[in-house]
Amino acid sequence: MMGRMTAAVVSHELYTKHADTLQRALTAIAERGYWSAFPESPSPRVYGENAAPNGEAAFRAYLGHDFPLDQPGIDGQVATEASPFGVPLDVRYPHSSADALIAAAGAALPAWRDAGPATRTGVCLEILHRLHEHIFELANAVQYTTGQAFVMAFQAGGAQRTPSRPAIPRRRGGRSRPARASRCG
């Protein structure tokens, strides 16, 4: 089956930790079906009664403060976001020169390259997992910086699926239909 992981892939602890998630994603791609790694509904039945208020509290704790982000070459802070809801955000983000960030990325590149595909895959899947642990916090940030409704912000902020095949715009009757496979190539 296309996309199947094999034993030939060198294992890394994060790759191993997220192997099932990766396999389900590869299967969905191969079958051109729907799949989402995370529940897309912000329901308390799915995430628990305290998830929403805890996420909002975590988001609000950033307001009026420096955002805790360590990066190379910090030379100041910037706070330019404005909420379409009129909520004063005043979150200050570190500012670095482009040269400092590009130099740091260049210095990190050899180790990232040498880590190999399994390690890089594991790290990326761990990033997604850790972001999802903060989905309600992220949803509030998306809502208050974009003006989206909360459920849309929840899905756009990280709980959305990546379609394995694009949808064609809705036809009369309100239903979208999946795109057909290209006959070219």
Secondary structure, 3 states (H helix, E strand, C coil): CCCCCCCCCCCCHHHHHCHHHHHHHHHHHHHCCCCCCCCCCCCHHHHCCCHHHHHHHHHHCCCCCECCCCCCCEEEEECCCCCCCCCCCCCEEEEECHHHHHHHHHHHHHHHHHHCHHHHHHHHHHHHHHHHCCHHHHHHHHHHHHCCCHHHHHHHHHHCCCCCCCEECCCCCCCCEECCCCCCC
